[in-house]
Amino acid sequence: LRVFFRHDQRLFASLSSLIFSLIRQFYSLAAGFPLLTTASVIAFQPFGDFLRPNAHWHAIVLEGGFTPDGRFLFLPIHDTRNLCEAFRRAVLKLLLSKALISEEFATTLLCRKHPGFSIDNEVRINGADYKTRVALAQYIARAPLSLQKLSSMPS
């Protein structure tokens, strides 16, 4: 599926919105409220190590949300399996809606033993930990190439 993101950068915005929507729905279902007000910063990166194409997203997510009367409900995501499966199905639905994949291909992808999607929520930040928040934000906003990793070779 990475090839679609390599050729249509607008898909990154669509998927970022989709990620936020899933997080918001997850919290609303967990809390039993129609819609909680929550927040996240979602950033996409089209590259991995050594500038290889590897579309992926990083997110700073508020763990919970505010009810209509202003109460904050702390709703940590411990098990990401269901959220990951919802994400996988939503991505395939999005690609189907844009006629980028066929129903048959989507069904084939859903039958795979290893789905190729993952959600990692191991990094947790205490709200008072300013230094870690800044470090994470800098990591998300980093350039695709680090000058410290470049070396020159004499010609």
DSSP file with accessible surface (Angstrom, degrees, kcal/mol):
  #  RESIDUE AA STRUCTURE BP1 BP2  ACC     N-H-->O    O-->H-N    N-H-->O    O-->H-N    TCO  KAPPA ALPHA  PHI   PSI    X-CA   Y-CA   Z-CA
    1    1 A L    >>        0   0   64      0, 0.0     3,-1.2     0, 0.0     4,-0.8   0.000 360.0 360.0 360.0 -16.3    0.0    0.0    0.0
    2    2 A R  H 3>  +     0   0  135      1,-0.3     4,-1.7     2,-0.2     3,-0.5   0.800 360.0  69.2 -61.3 -28.3    3.0    2.3    0.4
    3    3 A V  H 3> S+     0   0   65      1,-0.2     4,-1.3     2,-0.2    -1,-0.3   0.866  93.5  57.1 -60.3 -33.7    3.1    3.0   -3.3
    4    4 A F  H <> S+     0   0   48     -3,-1.2     4,-1.2     1,-0.2    -1,-0.2   0.890 107.6  47.3 -64.9 -36.9   -0.1    4.9   -3.1
    5    5 A F  H  < S+     0   0   13     -4,-0.8    -1,-0.2    -3,-0.5    -2,-0.2   0.796 106.2  58.4 -75.7 -28.1    1.4    7.3   -0.5
    6    6 A R  H  < S+     0   0  131     -4,-1.7    -1,-0.2     1,-0.2     3,-0.2   0.839 115.9  34.6 -67.6 -31.9    4.5    7.7   -2.6
    7    7 A H  H  < S+     0   0  148     -4,-1.3     2,-0.3     1,-0.2    -2,-0.2   0.564 122.5  41.4-103.1 -11.1    2.5    9.0   -5.5
    8    8 A D    ><  -     0   0   39     -4,-1.2     3,-1.8    -5,-0.1     4,-0.3  -0.739  56.1-178.8-140.6  91.5   -0.3   10.9   -3.8
    9    9 A Q  T >> S+     0   0  107     -2,-0.3     3,-1.4     1,-0.3     4,-0.7   0.705  77.2  75.3 -64.6 -19.3    0.8   13.0   -0.8
   10   10 A R  H 3> S+     0   0  188      1,-0.3     4,-1.8     2,-0.2     3,-0.3   0.768  81.5  71.1 -65.0 -21.8   -2.8   14.1   -0.2
   11   11 A L  H <> S+     0   0    1     -3,-1.8     4,-2.7     1,-0.2    -1,-0.3   0.812  87.7  63.7 -63.2 -28.9   -3.4   10.6    1.2
   12   12 A F  H <> S+     0   0    2     -3,-1.4     4,-2.3    -4,-0.3    -1,-0.2   0.921 103.7  46.1 -61.0 -43.3   -1.3   11.5    4.3
   13   13 A A  H  X S+     0   0   59     -4,-0.7     4,-2.3    -3,-0.3     5,-0.2   0.919 112.1  51.1 -65.6 -42.2   -3.8   14.2    5.2
   14   14 A S  H  X S+     0   0   40     -4,-1.8     4,-1.9     1,-0.2    -2,-0.2   0.920 113.0  45.2 -60.9 -43.2   -6.7   11.9    4.7
   15   15 A L  H  X S+     0   0    3     -4,-2.7     4,-2.7     2,-0.2    -1,-0.2   0.870 108.8  55.8 -72.2 -33.6   -5.1    9.2    6.9
   16   16 A S  H  X S+     0   0   21     -4,-2.3     4,-2.1     2,-0.2    -2,-0.2   0.932 110.1  46.4 -62.4 -42.9   -4.2   11.7    9.6
   17   17 A S  H  X S+     0   0   83     -4,-2.3     4,-2.5     1,-0.2    -1,-0.2   0.898 111.2  52.8 -63.4 -40.0   -7.8   12.8    9.8
   18   18 A L  H  X S+     0   0   36     -4,-1.9     4,-2.5    -5,-0.2    -2,-0.2   0.915 106.9  51.9 -62.6 -42.5   -8.8    9.1    9.9
   19   19 A I  H  X S+     0   0   23     -4,-2.7     4,-2.3     2,-0.2     5,-0.2   0.943 111.2  46.7 -60.7 -47.5   -6.4    8.4   12.8
   20   20 A F  H  X S+     0   0   62     -4,-2.1     4,-2.7     1,-0.2     5,-0.2   0.929 111.1  52.5 -62.2 -41.7   -7.9   11.3   14.9
   21   21 A S  H  X S+     0   0   47     -4,-2.5     4,-2.6     1,-0.2    -1,-0.2   0.916 109.8  48.5 -60.6 -42.5  -11.4   10.2   14.1
   22   22 A L  H  X S+     0   0   21     -4,-2.5     4,-2.6     2,-0.2    -1,-0.2   0.906 111.4  49.4 -65.6 -41.7  -10.7    6.6   15.2
   23   23 A I  H  X S+     0   0   13     -4,-2.3     4,-2.4     2,-0.2     5,-0.2   0.940 112.5  48.0 -62.5 -44.8   -9.0    7.8   18.5
   24   24 A R  H  X S+     0   0   82     -4,-2.7     4,-2.4     1,-0.2    12,-0.4   0.925 113.3  47.3 -63.0 -43.6  -12.0   10.1   19.2
   25   25 A Q  H  X S+     0   0  102     -4,-2.6     4,-2.7    -5,-0.2     5,-0.2   0.907 110.1  53.8 -63.8 -41.8  -14.5    7.2   18.5
   26   26 A F  H  X S+     0   0   60     -4,-2.6     4,-2.6     1,-0.2    -2,-0.2   0.942 111.7  44.1 -58.1 -48.3  -12.5    4.9   20.7
   27   27 A Y  H  X S+     0   0    1     -4,-2.4     4,-2.4     2,-0.2     6,-0.3   0.900 112.5  52.1 -65.5 -41.1  -12.6    7.3   23.6
   28   28 A S  H  X>S+     0   0    8     -4,-2.4     4,-1.6    -5,-0.2     5,-1.4   0.924 112.7  44.9 -62.7 -42.5  -16.3    8.0   23.1
   29   29 A L  H  <5S+     0   0  145     -4,-2.7    -2,-0.2     2,-0.2    -1,-0.2   0.919 113.7  49.9 -66.7 -42.4  -17.2    4.3   23.1
   30   30 A A  H  <5S+     0   0   60     -4,-2.6    -2,-0.2    -5,-0.2    -1,-0.2   0.870 117.5  40.2 -64.2 -35.6  -15.0    3.6   26.1
   31   31 A A  H  <5S-     0   0   26     -4,-2.4    -1,-0.2    -5,-0.2    -2,-0.2   0.676 104.9-125.9 -87.4 -19.9  -16.5    6.5   28.1
   32   32 A G  T  <5 +     0   0   67     -4,-1.6    -3,-0.2     1,-0.3    -4,-0.1   0.730  68.9 124.5  78.7  21.8  -20.1    5.9   26.9
   33   33 A F      < -     0   0   59     -5,-1.4    -1,-0.3    -6,-0.3     3,-0.3  -0.896  68.4-125.3-111.5 145.4  -20.5    9.5   25.7
   34   34 A P  S    S-     0   0  114      0, 0.0     2,-0.4     0, 0.0    -1,-0.1   0.935  93.8  -1.2 -55.1 -48.8  -21.6   10.4   22.2
   35   35 A L        -     0   0   95     -7,-0.1     2,-0.3    -8,-0.1   -10,-0.1  -0.935  64.8-162.4-147.9 121.7  -18.6   12.6   21.6
   36   36 A L        -     0   0    0    -12,-0.4     2,-0.7    -2,-0.4    31,-0.2  -0.755  27.3-121.2 -93.4 150.4  -15.7   13.5   23.9
   37   37 A T  B     +A   66   0A  89     29,-2.5    29,-3.0    -2,-0.3     2,-0.2  -0.830  49.4 155.9 -90.8 119.1  -13.6   16.5   23.2
   38   38 A T        -     0   0   16     -2,-0.7     2,-0.3    27,-0.2    27,-0.1  -0.747  26.7-141.3-133.4-177.9  -10.0   15.2   22.9
   39   39 A A        +     0   0   53     25,-0.4    23,-2.4    -2,-0.2     2,-0.3  -0.992  17.9 165.6-149.3 153.1   -6.8   16.3   21.2
   40   40 A S  E     -C   61   0B  31     -2,-0.3     2,-0.5    21,-0.2    21,-0.2  -0.970  29.1-135.3-160.8 156.5   -3.8   14.9   19.4
   41   41 A V  E     -C   60   0B  87     19,-2.4    19,-2.5    -2,-0.3     2,-0.5  -0.990  28.6-171.6-113.3 120.2   -0.9   16.0   17.2
   42   42 A I  E     +C   59   0B  37     -2,-0.5     2,-0.4    17,-0.2    17,-0.2  -0.967   6.1 178.3-120.6 127.1   -0.5   13.7   14.3
   43   43 A A  E     -C   58   0B  23     15,-3.1    15,-2.9    -2,-0.5     2,-0.3  -0.990  15.1-147.1-129.5 136.2    2.4   13.9   11.9
   44   44 A F  E     -C   57   0B  79     -2,-0.4    13,-0.2    13,-0.2    11,-0.1  -0.718   6.2-164.4 -99.5 152.1    3.2   11.7    9.0
   45   45 A Q  E     -C   56   0B   4     11,-2.9    11,-2.0    -2,-0.3     9,-0.0  -0.980   8.6-164.4-133.9 122.6    6.6   10.7    7.8
   46   46 A P  E    S+     0   0B  48      0, 0.0     8,-2.0     0, 0.0     2,-0.3   0.475  70.7  61.9 -84.5   1.2    7.0    9.3    4.3
   47   47 A F  E     -C   53   0B  24      6,-0.3     2,-0.2     9,-0.1     9,-0.1  -0.824  55.1-170.0-128.3 160.5   10.5    8.0    5.0
   48   48 A G    >   -     0   0   12      4,-2.4     3,-1.2     1,-0.3     4,-0.1  -0.410  57.7 -27.3-122.0-153.8   12.3    5.5    7.3
   49   49 A D  G >  S+     0   0  108      1,-0.2     3,-1.7     2,-0.2    -1,-0.3  -0.282 131.2  13.7 -60.8 146.2   16.0    4.9    7.9
   50   50 A F  G 3  S-     0   0  177      1,-0.3    -1,-0.2    -3,-0.1    95,-0.1   0.779 128.3 -74.2  57.9  28.0   18.3    5.7    5.1
   51   51 A L  G <  S+     0   0   85     -3,-1.2    -1,-0.3    93,-0.3    -2,-0.2   0.671  84.2 158.8  62.2  19.5   15.5    7.7    3.4
   52   52 A R    <   -     0   0  147     -3,-1.7    -4,-2.4     1,-0.1    -1,-0.2  -0.526  53.6 -99.4 -69.3 138.9   13.8    4.5    2.3
   53   53 A P  E     +C   47   0B  67      0, 0.0    -6,-0.3     0, 0.0    -1,-0.1  -0.412  60.8 150.4 -59.8 125.5   10.1    5.1    1.5
   54   54 A N  E     -     0   0B  52     -8,-2.0     2,-0.2    -2,-0.2    -7,-0.1  -0.540  33.5-150.7-159.9  84.2    8.1    4.0    4.6
   55   55 A A  E     +     0   0B  19     -9,-0.2     2,-0.3    -2,-0.1    -7,-0.0  -0.442  35.9 144.5 -63.8 124.1    4.9    5.8    5.2
   56   56 A H  E     -C   45   0B  45    -11,-2.0   -11,-2.9    -2,-0.2     2,-0.3  -0.973  36.6-130.6-155.7 165.4    4.1    6.0    8.9
   57   57 A W  E     -C   44   0B  50     -2,-0.3     2,-0.4   -13,-0.2   -13,-0.2  -0.915   6.5-159.4-123.9 147.6    2.6    8.3   11.5
   58   58 A H  E     -C   43   0B  38    -15,-2.9   -15,-3.1    -2,-0.3     2,-0.4  -0.950  17.6-173.7-119.1 145.0    3.6    9.6   14.9
   59   59 A A  E     -C   42   0B  45     -2,-0.4     2,-0.6   -17,-0.2   -17,-0.2  -1.000  26.6-152.8-143.3 140.9    1.0   11.0   17.3
   60   60 A I  E     -C   41   0B  57    -19,-2.5   -19,-2.4    -2,-0.4     2,-0.5  -0.977  34.1-168.4-105.4 116.0    1.0   12.7   20.6
   61   61 A V  E     -C   40   0B  47     -2,-0.6     2,-0.4   -21,-0.2   -21,-0.2  -0.935  24.9-129.5-118.1 130.0   -2.4   11.7   22.0
   62   62 A L        -     0   0   64    -23,-2.4     2,-2.0    -2,-0.5   -23,-0.2  -0.618  30.8-127.2 -69.2 126.7   -4.3   13.0   25.0
   63   63 A E  S    S-     0   0   52     -2,-0.4    12,-1.5   -25,-0.1     2,-0.3  -0.510  76.7 -12.9 -83.6  78.6   -5.3   10.0   27.0
   64   64 A G  E    S- B   0  74A   0     -2,-2.0   -25,-0.4    10,-0.3     2,-0.3  -0.925  75.9-112.8 132.3-158.3   -9.0   10.6   27.3
   65   65 A G  E     - B   0  73A   0      8,-1.6     8,-3.1    -2,-0.3     2,-0.4  -0.983  22.6 -88.7-167.9 174.2  -11.3   13.5   26.7
   66   66 A F  E     -AB  37  72A  88    -29,-3.0   -29,-2.5    -2,-0.3     6,-0.2  -0.812  34.0-135.6-100.2 134.8  -13.6   16.1   28.2
   67   67 A T    >   -     0   0    5      4,-2.9     3,-2.4    -2,-0.4   -31,-0.1  -0.353  36.6 -97.2 -77.2 166.4  -17.3   15.4   28.6
   68   68 A P  T 3  S+     0   0  112      0, 0.0    -1,-0.1     0, 0.0   -32,-0.0   0.810 126.6  55.0 -57.2 -26.8  -19.9   18.1   27.6
   69   69 A D  T 3  S-     0   0  110      2,-0.1    -2,-0.0     1,-0.0    -3,-0.0   0.356 124.1-102.8 -90.8   8.9  -20.0   19.3   31.2
   70   70 A G  S <  S+     0   0   51     -3,-2.4     2,-0.3     1,-0.3    -1,-0.0   0.470  73.2 140.1  92.1   2.2  -16.2   19.8   31.3
   71   71 A R        -     0   0  127      1,-0.0    -4,-2.9    -5,-0.0     2,-0.5  -0.595  47.4-133.6 -78.5 140.0  -15.1   16.7   33.3
   72   72 A F  E     -B   66   0A  82     -2,-0.3     2,-0.6    -6,-0.2    -6,-0.2  -0.808  14.6-157.9 -94.2 130.3  -11.9   15.0   32.0
   73   73 A L  E     -B   65   0A  40     -8,-3.1    -8,-1.6    -2,-0.5     2,-0.6  -0.939  10.9-142.1-108.4 118.2  -12.0   11.3   31.7
   74   74 A F  E     +B   64   0A 127     -2,-0.6   -10,-0.3   -10,-0.2   -11,-0.0  -0.702  28.1 169.9 -79.4 116.9   -8.7    9.5   31.8
   75   75 A L        -     0   0   33    -12,-1.5   -11,-0.2    -2,-0.6    -1,-0.1  -0.664  12.6-167.6-132.2  77.7   -8.9    6.6   29.3
   76   76 A P        -     0   0   28      0, 0.0     2,-0.9     0, 0.0   -14,-0.0  -0.346  22.0-127.6 -67.9 146.8   -5.5    5.1   28.6
   77   77 A I        +     0   0   17      1,-0.2     3,-0.1    44,-0.1    -2,-0.0  -0.855  38.5 163.0 -95.5 105.8   -5.2    2.7   25.7
   78   78 A H        +     0   0  154     -2,-0.9     2,-0.6     1,-0.3    -1,-0.2   0.898  65.8  39.7 -89.6 -49.1   -3.6   -0.5   27.1
   79   79 A D        -     0   0   74      1,-0.1     4,-0.4     2,-0.0    -1,-0.3  -0.911  60.7-176.9-107.9 116.5   -4.4   -3.0   24.4
   80   80 A T     >  +     0   0   25     -2,-0.6     4,-2.9     1,-0.2     5,-0.2   0.438  57.7  97.0 -94.0   1.3   -4.0   -1.7   20.9
   81   81 A R  H  > S+     0   0  177      1,-0.2     4,-2.3     2,-0.2     5,-0.2   0.928  88.1  41.7 -59.3 -49.1   -5.1   -4.8   19.0
   82   82 A N  H  > S+     0   0  129     -3,-0.3     4,-2.4     2,-0.2    -1,-0.2   0.906 116.2  49.6 -66.6 -39.6   -8.8   -3.7   18.5
   83   83 A L  H  > S+     0   0   18     -4,-0.4     4,-2.4     2,-0.2    -2,-0.2   0.912 110.8  50.7 -64.3 -39.7   -7.7   -0.2   17.6
   84   84 A C  H  X S+     0   0   18     -4,-2.9     4,-2.8     2,-0.2    -2,-0.2   0.915 110.4  48.7 -64.7 -42.1   -5.2   -1.5   15.1
   85   85 A E  H  X S+     0   0   55     -4,-2.3     4,-2.4    -5,-0.2     5,-0.2   0.915 111.2  49.7 -65.9 -40.2   -7.8   -3.7   13.4
   86   86 A A  H  X S+     0   0   40     -4,-2.4     4,-2.3     2,-0.2    -2,-0.2   0.909 111.7  50.0 -63.0 -39.8  -10.2   -0.8   13.2
   87   87 A F  H  X S+     0   0   27     -4,-2.4     4,-2.7     2,-0.2     5,-0.2   0.939 109.4  50.5 -63.4 -46.9   -7.4    1.3   11.7
   88   88 A R  H  X S+     0   0   16     -4,-2.8     4,-2.2     1,-0.2    -2,-0.2   0.944 113.3  45.2 -57.7 -47.3   -6.5   -1.4    9.1
   89   89 A R  H  X S+     0   0  132     -4,-2.4     4,-2.4     1,-0.2    -1,-0.2   0.897 112.6  51.1 -66.5 -37.2  -10.2   -1.7    8.0
   90   90 A A  H  X S+     0   0   19     -4,-2.3     4,-2.4    -5,-0.2    -1,-0.2   0.895 109.2  50.8 -68.1 -38.2  -10.6    2.1    7.9
   91   91 A V  H  X S+     0   0    2     -4,-2.7     4,-2.7     2,-0.2     5,-0.2   0.940 111.8  47.2 -63.9 -45.0   -7.5    2.5    5.7
   92   92 A L  H  X S+     0   0    4     -4,-2.2     4,-2.6    -5,-0.2    -2,-0.2   0.913 111.2  51.6 -64.0 -39.6   -8.7   -0.2    3.3
   93   93 A K  H  X S+     0   0  158     -4,-2.4     4,-2.5     2,-0.2    -1,-0.2   0.913 110.1  49.8 -62.0 -41.9  -12.2    1.4    3.2
   94   94 A L  H  X S+     0   0   31     -4,-2.4     4,-1.4     2,-0.2    -2,-0.2   0.937 111.8  47.2 -62.0 -46.6  -10.5    4.8    2.4
   95   95 A L  H  <>S+     0   0    0     -4,-2.7     5,-2.7     1,-0.2     6,-0.8   0.874 112.2  51.0 -65.9 -34.6   -8.5    3.3   -0.4
   96   96 A L  H ><5S+     0   0   46     -4,-2.6     3,-1.9    -5,-0.2    -1,-0.2   0.920 106.7  53.9 -65.3 -42.9  -11.6    1.5   -1.7
   97   97 A S  H 3<5S+     0   0   89     -4,-2.5    -1,-0.2     1,-0.3    -2,-0.2   0.786 109.6  48.0 -64.3 -25.9  -13.5    4.8   -1.7
   98   98 A K  T 3<5S-     0   0   97     -4,-1.4    -1,-0.3    -5,-0.2    -2,-0.2   0.301 113.3-120.9 -95.2   7.2  -10.8    6.4   -3.8
   99   99 A A  T < 5S+     0   0   88     -3,-1.9    -3,-0.2     2,-0.1    -2,-0.1   0.789  76.6 126.8  57.7  33.4  -10.8    3.5   -6.2
  100  100 A L  S   <S+     0   0   60     -5,-2.7     2,-0.3    -6,-0.2    -4,-0.2   0.719  73.3  25.3 -89.2 -25.8   -7.1    2.8   -5.5
  101  101 A I  S    S-     0   0   16     -6,-0.8     2,-0.2    -9,-0.1    -2,-0.1  -0.925  81.7-118.4-132.2 162.1   -7.7   -0.9   -4.6
  102  102 A S     >  -     0   0   63     -2,-0.3     4,-2.5     1,-0.1     5,-0.2  -0.555  27.0-112.4 -94.9 163.3  -10.4   -3.4   -5.6
  103  103 A E  H  > S+     0   0  135      1,-0.2     4,-2.6     2,-0.2     5,-0.2   0.896 119.9  53.9 -58.0 -40.6  -12.8   -5.2   -3.2
  104  104 A E  H  > S+     0   0  152      2,-0.2     4,-2.3     1,-0.2    -1,-0.2   0.920 109.0  46.9 -62.7 -43.7  -10.9   -8.5   -4.0
  105  105 A F  H  > S+     0   0   82      2,-0.2     4,-2.5     1,-0.2    -1,-0.2   0.914 111.5  51.5 -65.8 -40.9   -7.6   -7.0   -3.0
  106  106 A A  H  X S+     0   0    4     -4,-2.5     4,-2.2     1,-0.2    -2,-0.2   0.926 110.4  49.0 -61.3 -43.8   -9.0   -5.5    0.2
  107  107 A T  H  X S+     0   0   76     -4,-2.6     4,-1.2     2,-0.2    -1,-0.2   0.912 109.8  51.9 -62.5 -41.3  -10.5   -9.0    1.1
  108  108 A T  H >X S+     0   0   73     -4,-2.3     4,-0.5     1,-0.2     3,-0.5   0.927 110.0  48.8 -60.8 -44.0   -7.1  -10.6    0.4
  109  109 A L  H >< S+     0   0   16     -4,-2.5     3,-0.9     1,-0.2    -1,-0.2   0.877 108.4  53.8 -65.2 -35.6   -5.4   -8.1    2.7
  110  110 A L  H 3< S+     0   0   50     -4,-2.2    -1,-0.2     1,-0.2    -2,-0.2   0.750 105.6  54.9 -70.3 -22.0   -7.9   -8.7    5.4
  111  111 A C  H << S+     0   0  100     -4,-1.2    -1,-0.2    -3,-0.5    -2,-0.2   0.554  81.7 115.5 -87.2  -9.2   -7.2  -12.5    5.2
  112  112 A R    <<  -     0   0  141     -3,-0.9    -3,-0.0    -4,-0.5     4,-0.0  -0.338  64.4-140.3 -65.5 142.0   -3.5  -12.1    5.8
  113  113 A K  S    S+     0   0  187      1,-0.2    -1,-0.1     2,-0.1    -3,-0.0   0.904 100.0  42.3 -66.9 -42.4   -2.1  -13.7    8.9
  114  114 A H  S    S-     0   0  146      1,-0.1    -1,-0.2     2,-0.0    -2,-0.1  -0.910  77.8-162.7-107.3 106.5    0.3  -10.7    9.4
  115  115 A P        -     0   0   49      0, 0.0    -1,-0.1     0, 0.0     3,-0.1   0.701  25.8-130.2 -69.5 -19.6   -1.8   -7.6    8.6
  116  116 A G  S    S+     0   0   74      1,-0.3     2,-0.4    -4,-0.0    -2,-0.0   0.587  73.7 105.2  82.7   6.1    1.2   -5.2    8.1
  117  117 A F        +     0   0   44      2,-0.0     2,-0.3     0, 0.0    -1,-0.3  -0.917  43.0 172.2-117.8 146.9   -0.3   -2.6   10.4
  118  118 A S        -     0   0  103     -2,-0.4     2,-0.4    -3,-0.1   -37,-0.0  -0.993  21.6-156.8-151.8 154.8    0.8   -1.8   13.9
  119  119 A I        -     0   0   55     -2,-0.3     2,-0.5     2,-0.0   -39,-0.1  -0.996  12.4-166.3-131.2 125.4    0.1    0.7   16.7
  120  120 A D        +     0   0  114     -2,-0.4     3,-0.1     1,-0.1    -2,-0.0  -0.960  18.4 164.2-116.4 119.3    2.8    1.3   19.3
  121  121 A N        +     0   0   48     -2,-0.5    -1,-0.1   -43,-0.1   -44,-0.1  -0.039  39.5 115.6-121.6  32.2    1.9    3.2   22.5
  122  122 A E        +     0   0  157      2,-0.0     2,-0.6     1,-0.0    -1,-0.1   0.788  56.7  81.2 -73.5 -28.3    4.8    2.2   24.7
  123  123 A V        +     0   0  109     -3,-0.1     2,-0.4     2,-0.0    -3,-0.0  -0.709  61.9 178.0 -83.8 119.3    6.1    5.8   25.0
  124  124 A R        -     0   0  113     -2,-0.6     2,-0.5     2,-0.0    -2,-0.0  -0.963  13.9-154.5-123.2 141.2    4.2    7.6   27.6
  125  125 A I        -     0   0   47     -2,-0.4     2,-0.2     7,-0.0     5,-0.0  -0.962  15.2-131.6-121.2 127.1    4.8   11.2   28.8
  126  126 A N    >   -     0   0  113     -2,-0.5     3,-2.3     1,-0.1     7,-0.2  -0.545  27.1-123.3 -68.4 136.2    3.9   12.6   32.1
  127  127 A G  T 3  S+     0   0   58      1,-0.3    -1,-0.1    -2,-0.2     6,-0.0   0.770 111.2  51.7 -55.9 -26.5    2.1   15.9   31.6
  128  128 A A  T 3  S+     0   0   88      1,-0.1     2,-1.7     2,-0.0    -1,-0.3   0.509  81.8 101.0 -89.1  -2.6    4.6   17.7   33.7
  129  129 A D    <>  +     0   0   60     -3,-2.3     4,-2.0     1,-0.2     5,-0.2  -0.551  41.9 167.0 -87.7  79.4    7.6   16.3   31.8
  130  130 A Y  H  > S+     0   0  157     -2,-1.7     4,-2.5     1,-0.2     5,-0.2   0.900  71.3  55.8 -60.2 -43.5    8.4   19.3   29.6
  131  131 A K  H  > S+     0   0  171      1,-0.2     4,-2.3     2,-0.2    -1,-0.2   0.915 109.8  44.8 -60.6 -43.4   11.8   18.0   28.5
  132  132 A T  H  > S+     0   0   53      2,-0.2     4,-2.6     1,-0.2    -1,-0.2   0.895 111.1  53.7 -69.6 -38.6   10.4   14.8   27.1
  133  133 A R  H  X S+     0   0  106     -4,-2.0     4,-2.5     2,-0.2    -2,-0.2   0.930 111.1  46.4 -60.5 -43.5    7.4   16.5   25.4
  134  134 A V  H  X S+     0   0   43     -4,-2.5     4,-2.6     2,-0.2     5,-0.2   0.928 111.9  50.9 -65.1 -44.2    9.9   18.8   23.6
  135  135 A A  H  X S+     0   0   53     -4,-2.3     4,-2.2    -5,-0.2    -2,-0.2   0.916 111.9  47.2 -61.0 -41.9   12.1   15.9   22.6
  136  136 A L  H  X S+     0   0   41     -4,-2.6     4,-2.5     2,-0.2    -1,-0.2   0.930 111.4  50.3 -66.6 -43.3    9.2   14.0   21.2
  137  137 A A  H  X S+     0   0   46     -4,-2.5     4,-2.1     1,-0.2    -2,-0.2   0.912 111.0  49.7 -62.2 -39.6    7.9   17.0   19.3
  138  138 A Q  H  < S+     0   0  131     -4,-2.6     4,-0.4     2,-0.2    -1,-0.2   0.892 109.3  52.0 -66.6 -37.2   11.4   17.5   17.8
  139  139 A Y  H >< S+     0   0  106     -4,-2.2     3,-1.1    -5,-0.2    -2,-0.2   0.938 110.5  47.9 -63.0 -44.0   11.6   13.9   16.8
  140  140 A I  H 3< S+     0   0   16     -4,-2.5    -2,-0.2     1,-0.2    -1,-0.2   0.897 115.6  44.3 -63.8 -38.8    8.2   14.1   15.0
  141  141 A A  T 3< S+     0   0   84     -4,-2.1    -1,-0.2    -5,-0.2    -2,-0.2   0.382  87.3 131.9 -89.2   7.3    9.3   17.3   13.2
  142  142 A R    <   -     0   0   76     -3,-1.1    -3,-0.1    -4,-0.4     4,-0.1  -0.137  61.6-107.1 -63.6 155.0   12.7   16.1   12.3
  143  143 A A        -     0   0   66      2,-0.1    -1,-0.1     1,-0.1    -2,-0.0  -0.366  27.8-113.6 -75.3 157.6   14.1   16.4    8.8
  144  144 A P  S    S+     0   0   73      0, 0.0     2,-0.4     0, 0.0   -93,-0.3   0.691 102.2  44.7 -68.3 -14.0   14.3   13.3    6.6
  145  145 A L  S    S-     0   0   86    -95,-0.1     2,-0.5   -94,-0.0    -2,-0.1  -0.993  74.1-145.6-136.3 130.0   18.1   13.5    6.6
  146  146 A S    >   -     0   0   42     -2,-0.4     3,-1.1     1,-0.1     4,-0.4  -0.814   7.5-149.2 -95.8 127.5   20.4   14.2    9.5
  147  147 A L  G >  S+     0   0  140     -2,-0.5     3,-1.0     1,-0.3    -1,-0.1   0.824  99.0  62.4 -62.9 -29.5   23.5   16.2    8.8
  148  148 A Q  G 3  S+     0   0  168      1,-0.2    -1,-0.3    -3,-0.1    -2,-0.0   0.763 102.1  51.1 -66.9 -23.0   25.3   14.3   11.6
  149  149 A K  G <  S+     0   0  170     -3,-1.1     2,-0.3     2,-0.0    -1,-0.2   0.501  92.4  95.1 -93.1  -5.0   24.8   11.1    9.7
  150  150 A L    <   -     0   0   93     -3,-1.0     2,-0.3    -4,-0.4    -5,-0.0  -0.652  50.1-179.1 -86.8 142.5   26.3   12.5    6.4
  151  151 A S        -     0   0  107     -2,-0.3     2,-0.4     2,-0.0    -2,-0.0  -0.984  19.2-133.0-136.0 150.5   29.9   11.9    5.5
  152  152 A S        -     0   0  116     -2,-0.3    -2,-0.0     0, 0.0     0, 0.0  -0.804  10.4-152.3-105.0 148.0   31.8   13.1    2.5
  153  153 A M        -     0   0  163     -2,-0.4    -2,-0.0     0, 0.0     2,-0.0  -0.969  25.1-115.1-118.0 129.2   34.0   10.9    0.4
  154  154 A P              0   0  129      0, 0.0     0, 0.0     0, 0.0     0, 0.0  -0.337 360.0 360.0 -61.5 142.7   36.9   12.5   -1.5
  155  155 A S              0   0  173     -2,-0.0     0, 0.0     0, 0.0     0, 0.0  -0.299 360.0 360.0 -86.8 360.0   36.6   12.2   -5.2
